[in-house]
């Protein structure tokens, strides 16, 4: 694990490393109110699908602590309301709903006969979700290692390291694991407009791990592929549909198109908690629309003329046909994704 801990449970409080302040300042915020946790997810104090799920689970633990309920049934009603509030924080990442449902299922255990027992069960479930992400992140690095050739040049989009997962990372873990294995990799980091997660967060994390890298503007990826040469692209995922279509940070789709044009493997990397078998295709994935100011302003400074309109989808959907493989903690899934994902997820 890195020296920094993006998510911690400390003395009955949730402590989040404020990702909005990085890399200039490394600061943390403590939370005792689940509503404030929901706001932290919306405002991107914490971001990244697995990290959002972990954070929401701990938000549920705070909700259990906050509740003045004197009966188990009343506490469960309060938890259901907290779950609804947390689900609305960001709609695209499936891990958010997955984690909340997992906590609610545990809280609904008929064997829990006291309010204190439910509260403890909710907290234990949150700890369990965090531990599960740690295990899956570590295994993802192991499973992906054979995909990375010696001396590989790798393009990475957005941020998928420990900051995004609370643990070891997903797509960034592929790069870090290859570096640790002595493969001599070099990472080209998309800056990731409009919030610059690549330039601010991924570059910072690669510094912490000692991985050689350069930041490139998003529009330079195809140029780097053609002139420098790239061996593979790795990206994370916020939701994978049953057919393999993948929602990820805006800009992922055009990176996949560029990779296809240059014959470069394009790998989607994430835990199975991100796979949503209830959605037949990516057309059904809700795409979060964020404030126009994230586009019209850079680091708080307006860069467009007054009155300029802006579209700001936070994610795009990469069609399965552009994806070489999906790397999970359970293994590497290749096309045809429709059938192979069903096998991976135990739907057959």
BELWO-V557950 format. One record per pair of residues at least 6 apart in sequence whose ideal C-beta (glycine too) atoms are under 8 Angstrom apart, sorted by sequence separation. I is the first residue (numbers start at 1). J is the second residue. D is the distance in whole Angstrom. If there is no record, write none. Layout:
i=I j=J d=D
i=I j=J d=D
This chain:
i=8 j=14 d=8
i=9 j=15 d=7
i=21 j=27 d=5
i=31 j=37 d=5
i=40 j=46 d=6
i=41 j=47 d=8
i=46 j=52 d=6
i=69 j=75 d=4
i=90 j=96 d=6
i=112 j=118 d=5
i=148 j=154 d=7
i=158 j=164 d=8
i=162 j=168 d=6
i=164 j=170 d=7
i=179 j=185 d=6
i=192 j=198 d=4
i=224 j=230 d=6
i=240 j=246 d=5
i=241 j=247 d=8
i=246 j=252 d=8
i=259 j=265 d=7
i=260 j=266 d=7
i=279 j=285 d=6
i=296 j=302 d=6
i=297 j=303 d=7
i=304 j=310 d=7
i=326 j=332 d=7
i=327 j=333 d=8
i=334 j=340 d=7
i=341 j=347 d=8
i=342 j=348 d=5
i=7 j=14 d=7
i=8 j=15 d=4
i=18 j=25 d=8
i=67 j=74 d=8
i=89 j=96 d=7
i=162 j=169 d=5
i=169 j=176 d=7
i=178 j=185 d=5
i=191 j=198 d=5
i=192 j=199 d=7
i=206 j=213 d=5
i=239 j=246 d=7
i=240 j=247 d=8
i=259 j=266 d=4
i=296 j=303 d=7
i=325 j=332 d=5
i=326 j=333 d=5
i=333 j=340 d=5
i=7 j=15 d=7
i=67 j=75 d=5
i=69 j=77 d=7
i=161 j=169 d=4
i=164 j=172 d=8
i=165 j=173 d=8
i=168 j=176 d=8
i=190 j=198 d=5
i=191 j=199 d=4
i=216 j=224 d=6
i=239 j=247 d=4
i=296 j=304 d=4
i=325 j=333 d=6
i=333 j=341 d=6
i=7 j=16 d=6
i=17 j=26 d=7
i=18 j=27 d=5
i=31 j=40 d=7
i=46 j=55 d=5
i=69 j=78 d=5
i=87 j=96 d=6
i=112 j=121 d=6
i=160 j=169 d=6
i=189 j=198 d=5
i=237 j=246 d=5
i=238 j=247 d=5
i=276 j=285 d=8
i=295 j=304 d=8
i=325 j=334 d=5
i=6 j=16 d=7
i=7 j=17 d=8
i=17 j=27 d=8
i=18 j=28 d=6
i=86 j=96 d=7
i=87 j=97 d=6
i=160 j=170 d=5
i=162 j=172 d=8
i=175 j=185 d=6
i=189 j=199 d=7
i=192 j=202 d=8
i=203 j=213 d=7
i=237 j=247 d=7
i=238 j=248 d=6
i=256 j=266 d=5
i=324 j=334 d=7
i=6 j=17 d=5
i=17 j=28 d=5
i=18 j=29 d=5
i=29 j=40 d=7
i=41 j=52 d=6
i=64 j=75 d=7
i=67 j=78 d=4
i=107 j=118 d=5
i=160 j=171 d=4
i=161 j=172 d=4
i=237 j=248 d=5
i=238 j=249 d=8
i=255 j=266 d=8
i=326 j=337 d=7
i=333 j=344 d=5
i=5 j=17 d=7
i=16 j=28 d=6
i=66 j=78 d=8
i=67 j=79 d=7
i=109 j=121 d=7
i=160 j=172 d=5
i=161 j=173 d=7
i=175 j=187 d=5
i=203 j=215 d=5
i=236 j=248 d=6
i=296 j=308 d=6
i=323 j=335 d=8
i=4 j=17 d=6
i=6 j=19 d=8
i=15 j=28 d=5
i=16 j=29 d=6
i=87 j=100 d=6
i=159 j=172 d=7
i=160 j=173 d=8
i=189 j=202 d=5
i=235 j=248 d=5
i=236 j=249 d=8
i=331 j=344 d=7
i=15 j=29 d=7
i=41 j=55 d=6
i=64 j=78 d=8
i=86 j=100 d=6
i=107 j=121 d=6
i=189 j=203 d=6
i=235 j=249 d=8
i=296 j=310 d=5
i=323 j=337 d=7
i=330 j=344 d=6
i=15 j=30 d=5
i=16 j=31 d=7
i=40 j=55 d=7
i=41 j=56 d=7
i=63 j=78 d=6
i=64 j=79 d=6
i=106 j=121 d=5
i=107 j=122 d=5
i=156 j=171 d=6
i=161 j=176 d=7
i=295 j=310 d=4
i=320 j=335 d=7
i=326 j=341 d=8
i=14 j=30 d=7
i=15 j=31 d=8
i=29 j=45 d=6
i=63 j=79 d=6
i=106 j=122 d=7
i=156 j=172 d=6
i=199 j=215 d=5
i=295 j=311 d=8
i=328 j=344 d=7
i=13 j=30 d=5
i=14 j=31 d=4
i=83 j=100 d=5
i=189 j=206 d=7
i=198 j=215 d=7
i=235 j=252 d=5
i=292 j=309 d=7
i=295 j=312 d=5
i=320 j=337 d=5
i=13 j=31 d=6
i=14 j=32 d=8
i=37 j=55 d=6
i=83 j=101 d=8
i=106 j=124 d=8
i=107 j=125 d=8
i=292 j=310 d=4
i=294 j=312 d=5
i=13 j=32 d=5
i=37 j=56 d=7
i=60 j=79 d=6
i=63 j=82 d=3
i=103 j=122 d=6
i=106 j=125 d=4
i=156 j=175 d=6
i=187 j=206 d=6
i=292 j=311 d=8
i=8 j=28 d=8
i=10 j=30 d=7
i=12 j=32 d=7
i=83 j=103 d=8
i=154 j=174 d=8
i=235 j=255 d=7
i=248 j=268 d=7
i=292 j=312 d=6
i=37 j=58 d=7
i=38 j=59 d=7
i=83 j=104 d=6
i=154 j=175 d=6
i=235 j=256 d=8
i=291 j=312 d=7
i=4 j=26 d=7
i=37 j=59 d=4
i=60 j=82 d=6
i=103 j=125 d=5
i=233 j=255 d=6
i=246 j=268 d=5
i=289 j=311 d=8
i=290 j=312 d=5
i=14 j=37 d=6
i=20 j=43 d=7
i=59 j=82 d=7
i=60 j=83 d=7
i=102 j=125 d=6
i=103 j=126 d=6
i=233 j=256 d=7
i=289 j=312 d=6
i=290 j=313 d=8
i=16 j=40 d=6
i=20 j=44 d=6
i=79 j=103 d=8
i=80 j=104 d=7
i=154 j=178 d=8
i=187 j=211 d=6
i=189 j=213 d=6
i=191 j=215 d=6
i=289 j=313 d=6
i=290 j=314 d=5
i=19 j=44 d=7
i=20 j=45 d=6
i=34 j=59 d=4
i=37 j=62 d=6
i=79 j=104 d=6
i=187 j=212 d=7
i=188 j=213 d=7
i=189 j=214 d=7
i=191 j=216 d=7
i=193 j=218 d=6
i=288 j=313 d=7
i=289 j=314 d=7
i=19 j=45 d=6
i=34 j=60 d=7
i=60 j=86 d=7
i=103 j=129 d=8
i=148 j=174 d=7
i=152 j=178 d=7
i=185 j=211 d=7
i=186 j=212 d=5
i=187 j=213 d=4
i=188 j=214 d=6
i=189 j=215 d=5
i=190 j=216 d=6
i=191 j=217 d=5
i=192 j=218 d=7
i=233 j=259 d=5
i=287 j=313 d=5
i=288 j=314 d=4
i=18 j=45 d=5
i=19 j=46 d=6
i=59 j=86 d=5
i=102 j=129 d=6
i=141 j=168 d=7
i=147 j=174 d=8
i=148 j=175 d=8
i=185 j=212 d=8
i=186 j=213 d=7
i=187 j=214 d=8
i=189 j=216 d=7
i=190 j=217 d=8
i=191 j=218 d=6
i=287 j=314 d=7
i=288 j=315 d=6
i=19 j=47 d=6
i=31 j=59 d=8
i=34 j=62 d=5
i=79 j=107 d=5
i=137 j=165 d=6
i=140 j=168 d=8
i=186 j=214 d=8
i=188 j=216 d=5
i=190 j=218 d=5
i=240 j=268 d=7
i=287 j=315 d=5
i=16 j=45 d=5
i=17 j=46 d=8
i=33 j=62 d=6
i=34 j=63 d=4
i=138 j=167 d=8
i=144 j=173 d=8
i=145 j=174 d=8
i=230 j=259 d=8
i=287 j=316 d=7
i=16 j=46 d=5
i=32 j=62 d=6
i=56 j=86 d=5
i=99 j=129 d=5
i=137 j=167 d=4
i=138 j=168 d=5
i=140 j=170 d=6
i=144 j=174 d=4
i=148 j=178 d=4
i=172 j=202 d=6
i=176 j=206 d=8
i=179 j=209 d=7
i=240 j=270 d=7
i=285 j=315 d=8
i=287 j=317 d=7
i=31 j=62 d=7
i=56 j=87 d=8
i=76 j=107 d=6
i=136 j=167 d=8
i=137 j=168 d=4
i=152 j=183 d=7
i=154 j=185 d=6
i=156 j=187 d=6
i=175 j=206 d=8
i=179 j=210 d=7
i=190 j=221 d=6
i=233 j=264 d=6
i=235 j=266 d=8
i=237 j=268 d=5
i=34 j=66 d=7
i=75 j=107 d=8
i=76 j=108 d=6
i=133 j=165 d=6
i=134 j=166 d=8
i=137 j=169 d=6
i=141 j=173 d=4
i=145 j=177 d=6
i=151 j=183 d=7
i=153 j=185 d=8
i=154 j=186 d=7
i=155 j=187 d=8
i=156 j=188 d=7
i=158 j=190 d=7
i=179 j=211 d=5
i=230 j=262 d=7
i=232 j=264 d=6
i=233 j=265 d=7
i=235 j=267 d=7
i=236 j=268 d=8
i=237 j=269 d=7
i=285 j=317 d=6
i=32 j=65 d=8
i=33 j=66 d=7
i=56 j=89 d=7
i=133 j=166 d=6
i=134 j=167 d=4
i=137 j=170 d=6
i=140 j=173 d=6
i=141 j=174 d=6
i=144 j=177 d=7
i=145 j=178 d=6
i=150 j=183 d=5
i=151 j=184 d=5
i=152 j=185 d=5
i=153 j=186 d=5
i=154 j=187 d=5
i=155 j=188 d=5
i=156 j=189 d=6
i=157 j=190 d=5
i=159 j=192 d=7
i=172 j=205 d=7
i=176 j=209 d=5
i=188 j=221 d=8
i=218 j=251 d=5
i=221 j=254 d=8
i=225 j=258 d=6
i=231 j=264 d=7
i=232 j=265 d=5
i=233 j=266 d=5
i=234 j=267 d=5
i=235 j=268 d=6
i=236 j=269 d=6
i=237 j=270 d=4
i=242 j=275 d=8
i=32 j=66 d=8
i=133 j=167 d=5
i=134 j=168 d=7
i=140 j=174 d=7
i=144 j=178 d=8
i=149 j=183 d=8
i=150 j=184 d=6
i=151 j=185 d=7
i=152 j=186 d=8
i=154 j=188 d=7
i=156 j=190 d=7
i=158 j=192 d=5
i=172 j=206 d=8
i=221 j=255 d=6
i=225 j=259 d=7
i=230 j=264 d=5
i=231 j=265 d=8
i=232 j=266 d=8
i=233 j=267 d=7
i=235 j=269 d=7
i=236 j=270 d=6
i=240 j=274 d=6
i=242 j=276 d=7
i=283 j=317 d=8
i=138 j=173 d=8
i=141 j=176 d=7
i=142 j=177 d=7
i=148 j=183 d=6
i=151 j=186 d=8
i=153 j=188 d=7
i=155 j=190 d=7
i=157 j=192 d=6
i=176 j=211 d=6
i=232 j=267 d=6
i=234 j=269 d=6
i=239 j=274 d=6
i=240 j=275 d=5
i=241 j=276 d=6
i=242 j=277 d=5
i=247 j=282 d=6
i=282 j=317 d=4
i=130 j=166 d=6
i=137 j=173 d=6
i=141 j=177 d=3
i=145 j=181 d=6
i=169 j=205 d=8
i=175 j=211 d=6
i=188 j=224 d=6
i=222 j=258 d=4
i=226 j=262 d=6
i=238 j=274 d=7
i=240 j=276 d=7
i=242 j=278 d=8
i=245 j=281 d=5
i=246 j=282 d=7
i=282 j=318 d=8
i=52 j=89 d=8
i=130 j=167 d=7
i=148 j=185 d=7
i=164 j=201 d=8
i=221 j=258 d=6
i=225 j=262 d=4
i=237 j=274 d=5
i=239 j=276 d=5
i=242 j=279 d=6
i=243 j=280 d=6
i=245 j=282 d=3
i=282 j=319 d=7
i=52 j=90 d=6
i=159 j=197 d=4
i=163 j=201 d=5
i=241 j=279 d=4
i=242 j=280 d=6
i=243 j=281 d=5
i=245 j=283 d=8
i=247 j=285 d=5
i=282 j=320 d=8
i=7 j=46 d=7
i=16 j=55 d=7
i=79 j=118 d=8
i=158 j=197 d=5
i=159 j=198 d=6
i=222 j=261 d=7
i=225 j=264 d=6
i=241 j=280 d=7
i=242 j=281 d=7
i=243 j=282 d=8
i=6 j=46 d=7
i=53 j=93 d=7
i=56 j=96 d=5
i=60 j=100 d=6
i=72 j=112 d=7
i=75 j=115 d=5
i=158 j=198 d=6
i=161 j=201 d=7
i=188 j=228 d=8
i=222 j=262 d=7
i=239 j=279 d=7
i=241 j=281 d=5
i=245 j=285 d=7
i=247 j=287 d=7
i=14 j=55 d=7
i=52 j=93 d=5
i=72 j=113 d=7
i=157 j=198 d=7
i=161 j=202 d=6
i=241 j=282 d=5
i=53 j=95 d=3
i=57 j=99 d=4
i=61 j=103 d=8
i=72 j=114 d=7
i=76 j=118 d=7
i=156 j=198 d=7
i=159 j=201 d=4
i=160 j=202 d=8
i=163 j=205 d=6
i=188 j=230 d=7
i=52 j=95 d=6
i=53 j=96 d=6
i=56 j=99 d=5
i=57 j=100 d=7
i=60 j=103 d=4
i=64 j=107 d=8
i=72 j=115 d=6
i=75 j=118 d=5
i=79 j=122 d=7
i=159 j=202 d=5
i=162 j=205 d=7
i=241 j=284 d=7
i=7 j=51 d=6
i=14 j=58 d=5
i=49 j=93 d=4
i=52 j=96 d=5
i=56 j=100 d=5
i=60 j=104 d=8
i=71 j=115 d=7
i=75 j=119 d=7
i=158 j=202 d=7
i=161 j=205 d=4
i=241 j=285 d=6
i=6 j=51 d=6
i=14 j=59 d=7
i=41 j=86 d=7
i=49 j=94 d=7
i=50 j=95 d=6
i=53 j=98 d=6
i=54 j=99 d=7
i=57 j=102 d=7
i=70 j=115 d=7
i=72 j=117 d=8
i=161 j=206 d=8
i=49 j=95 d=4
i=53 j=99 d=4
i=57 j=103 d=5
i=69 j=115 d=6
i=72 j=118 d=6
i=156 j=202 d=6
i=159 j=205 d=7
i=239 j=285 d=5
i=7 j=54 d=5
i=14 j=61 d=8
i=38 j=85 d=5
i=42 j=89 d=5
i=49 j=96 d=8
i=60 j=107 d=8
i=7 j=55 d=6
i=14 j=62 d=6
i=34 j=82 d=5
i=38 j=86 d=5
i=41 j=89 d=4
i=42 j=90 d=6
i=9 j=58 d=6
i=37 j=86 d=7
i=41 j=90 d=6
i=35 j=85 d=6
i=38 j=88 d=7
i=39 j=89 d=8
i=268 j=318 d=8
i=7 j=58 d=7
i=34 j=85 d=7
i=38 j=89 d=4
i=9 j=61 d=8
i=34 j=86 d=7
i=197 j=249 d=7
i=12 j=65 d=7
i=275 j=328 d=7
i=64 j=118 d=7
i=65 j=119 d=6
i=41 j=96 d=8
i=64 j=119 d=4
i=268 j=323 d=5
i=266 j=322 d=6
i=267 j=323 d=8
i=270 j=326 d=8
i=272 j=328 d=5
i=192 j=249 d=6
i=266 j=323 d=6
i=267 j=324 d=6
i=268 j=325 d=8
i=269 j=326 d=8
i=270 j=327 d=8
i=271 j=328 d=6
i=272 j=329 d=7
i=61 j=119 d=8
i=64 j=122 d=4
i=193 j=251 d=7
i=266 j=324 d=5
i=267 j=325 d=6
i=268 j=326 d=5
i=269 j=327 d=4
i=270 j=328 d=7
i=271 j=329 d=6
i=272 j=330 d=6
i=64 j=123 d=7
i=175 j=234 d=7
i=192 j=251 d=6
i=265 j=324 d=4
i=267 j=326 d=8
i=268 j=327 d=7
i=269 j=328 d=8
i=174 j=234 d=5
i=265 j=325 d=8
i=267 j=327 d=6
i=61 j=122 d=5
i=190 j=251 d=7
i=60 j=122 d=6
i=61 j=123 d=4
i=172 j=234 d=8
i=254 j=316 d=8
i=256 j=318 d=5
i=260 j=322 d=5
i=171 j=234 d=4
i=250 j=313 d=6
i=252 j=315 d=8
i=253 j=316 d=4
i=259 j=322 d=7
i=171 j=235 d=5
i=172 j=236 d=8
i=250 j=314 d=6
i=252 j=316 d=6
i=253 j=317 d=7
i=277 j=341 d=7
i=60 j=125 d=8
i=61 j=126 d=5
i=171 j=236 d=5
i=190 j=255 d=7
i=249 j=314 d=7
i=250 j=315 d=6
i=251 j=316 d=7
i=253 j=318 d=5
i=257 j=322 d=7
i=277 j=342 d=7
i=60 j=126 d=7
i=155 j=221 d=6
i=170 j=236 d=5
i=249 j=315 d=6
i=250 j=316 d=5
i=252 j=318 d=5
i=256 j=322 d=4
i=275 j=341 d=6
i=170 j=237 d=8
i=248 j=315 d=6
i=249 j=316 d=8
i=256 j=323 d=7
i=57 j=125 d=7
i=58 j=126 d=5
i=247 j=315 d=5
i=248 j=316 d=7
i=277 j=345 d=5
i=57 j=126 d=4
i=155 j=224 d=7
i=247 j=316 d=7
i=253 j=322 d=8
i=275 j=344 d=8
i=155 j=225 d=7
i=247 j=317 d=5
i=248 j=318 d=7
i=275 j=345 d=6
i=277 j=347 d=6
i=246 j=317 d=7
i=247 j=318 d=8
i=54 j=126 d=7
i=57 j=129 d=5
i=164 j=236 d=7
i=245 j=317 d=6
i=246 j=318 d=5
i=272 j=344 d=7
i=57 j=130 d=7
i=245 j=318 d=7
i=272 j=345 d=7
i=160 j=234 d=8
i=245 j=319 d=6
i=246 j=320 d=7
i=54 j=129 d=6
i=153 j=228 d=7
i=155 j=230 d=5
i=160 j=235 d=7
i=245 j=320 d=5
i=53 j=129 d=7
i=54 j=130 d=5
i=153 j=229 d=6
i=154 j=230 d=7
i=157 j=233 d=7
i=160 j=236 d=4
i=244 j=320 d=3
i=153 j=230 d=5
i=154 j=231 d=7
i=155 j=232 d=8
i=156 j=233 d=7
i=158 j=235 d=7
i=238 j=315 d=6
i=243 j=320 d=6
i=246 j=323 d=6
i=153 j=231 d=5
i=154 j=232 d=6
i=155 j=233 d=5
i=156 j=234 d=6
i=157 j=235 d=5
i=158 j=236 d=6
i=54 j=133 d=6
i=152 j=231 d=4
i=154 j=233 d=7
i=155 j=234 d=8
i=156 j=235 d=7
i=244 j=323 d=6
i=53 j=133 d=8
i=152 j=232 d=6
i=154 j=234 d=6
i=246 j=326 d=8
i=149 j=231 d=6
i=244 j=326 d=7
i=50 j=133 d=5
i=148 j=231 d=8
i=148 j=232 d=7
i=147 j=232 d=7
i=240 j=326 d=7
i=50 j=137 d=8
i=237 j=326 d=8
i=244 j=333 d=8
i=144 j=234 d=8
i=158 j=248 d=7
i=157 j=248 d=7
i=158 j=249 d=4
i=244 j=335 d=7
i=157 j=249 d=6
i=158 j=251 d=8
i=174 j=267 d=7
i=244 j=337 d=3
i=157 j=251 d=6
i=158 j=252 d=8
i=243 j=337 d=6
i=244 j=338 d=7
i=157 j=252 d=6
i=174 j=269 d=6
i=243 j=338 d=5
i=171 j=267 d=7
i=173 j=269 d=8
i=242 j=338 d=7
i=171 j=268 d=8
i=244 j=341 d=6
i=157 j=255 d=5
i=171 j=269 d=4
i=243 j=341 d=8
i=170 j=269 d=5
i=171 j=270 d=8
i=195 j=294 d=6
i=242 j=341 d=6
i=155 j=255 d=7
i=170 j=270 d=5
i=194 j=294 d=4
i=242 j=342 d=7
i=170 j=271 d=7
i=194 j=295 d=5
i=240 j=341 d=8
i=193 j=295 d=8
i=155 j=259 d=8
i=194 j=298 d=8
i=160 j=269 d=7
i=48 j=159 d=7
i=54 j=165 d=8
i=55 j=166 d=8
i=47 j=159 d=8
i=48 j=160 d=7
i=51 j=163 d=7
i=54 j=166 d=5
i=51 j=164 d=5
i=9 j=123 d=8
i=50 j=164 d=7
i=51 j=165 d=5
i=48 j=163 d=6
i=49 j=164 d=7
i=50 j=165 d=4
i=51 j=166 d=5
i=47 j=163 d=8
i=48 j=164 d=2
i=50 j=166 d=6
i=9 j=126 d=7
i=47 j=164 d=7
i=48 j=165 d=6
i=50 j=167 d=7
i=9 j=127 d=7
i=147 j=265 d=7
i=194 j=312 d=7
i=50 j=170 d=7
i=147 j=267 d=7
i=7 j=130 d=7
i=144 j=267 d=7
i=144 j=269 d=7
i=140 j=269 d=6
i=140 j=270 d=8
i=140 j=271 d=7
i=1 j=134 d=8
i=137 j=271 d=7
i=136 j=271 d=4
i=136 j=272 d=7
i=136 j=273 d=8
i=133 j=271 d=7
i=133 j=273 d=8
i=22 j=163 d=8
i=132 j=273 d=8
i=95 j=238 d=8
i=19 j=163 d=6
i=94 j=238 d=7
i=93 j=238 d=4
i=94 j=239 d=4
i=17 j=163 d=7
i=92 j=238 d=5
i=93 j=239 d=6
i=92 j=239 d=6
i=47 j=197 d=7
i=44 j=195 d=7
i=174 j=327 d=7
i=92 j=247 d=6
i=6 j=162 d=6
i=6 j=163 d=5
i=4 j=162 d=7
i=7 j=166 d=4
i=2 j=162 d=5
i=6 j=166 d=5
i=1 j=162 d=7
i=1 j=167 d=8
i=1 j=168 d=7
i=99 j=273 d=8
i=98 j=273 d=5
i=95 j=271 d=8
i=23 j=200 d=6
i=22 j=200 d=6
i=23 j=201 d=8
i=95 j=273 d=5
i=147 j=325 d=7
i=22 j=201 d=6
i=94 j=273 d=7
i=95 j=274 d=6
i=23 j=203 d=7
i=94 j=274 d=6
i=147 j=327 d=7
i=23 j=204 d=4
i=93 j=274 d=8
i=94 j=275 d=8
i=19 j=201 d=6
i=22 j=204 d=6
i=94 j=276 d=5
i=144 j=327 d=5
i=143 j=327 d=6
i=143 j=328 d=7
i=147 j=332 d=7
i=143 j=329 d=7
i=49 j=236 d=7
i=140 j=327 d=6
i=48 j=236 d=7
i=49 j=237 d=7
i=140 j=328 d=7
i=143 j=331 d=6
i=144 j=332 d=7
i=49 j=238 d=4
i=140 j=329 d=5
i=143 j=332 d=6
i=49 j=239 d=8
i=139 j=329 d=4
i=136 j=328 d=8
i=137 j=329 d=8
i=92 j=285 d=7
i=136 j=329 d=4
i=92 j=286 d=6
i=135 j=329 d=7
i=91 j=286 d=5
i=92 j=287 d=6
i=92 j=288 d=5
i=91 j=288 d=5
i=90 j=288 d=6
i=2 j=205 d=8
i=4 j=208 d=7
i=3 j=208 d=7
i=2 j=208 d=6
i=2 j=209 d=7
i=50 j=270 d=8
i=53 j=273 d=7
i=49 j=270 d=7
i=50 j=271 d=6
i=92 j=314 d=7
i=50 j=273 d=7
i=92 j=315 d=5
i=50 j=274 d=7
i=49 j=274 d=6
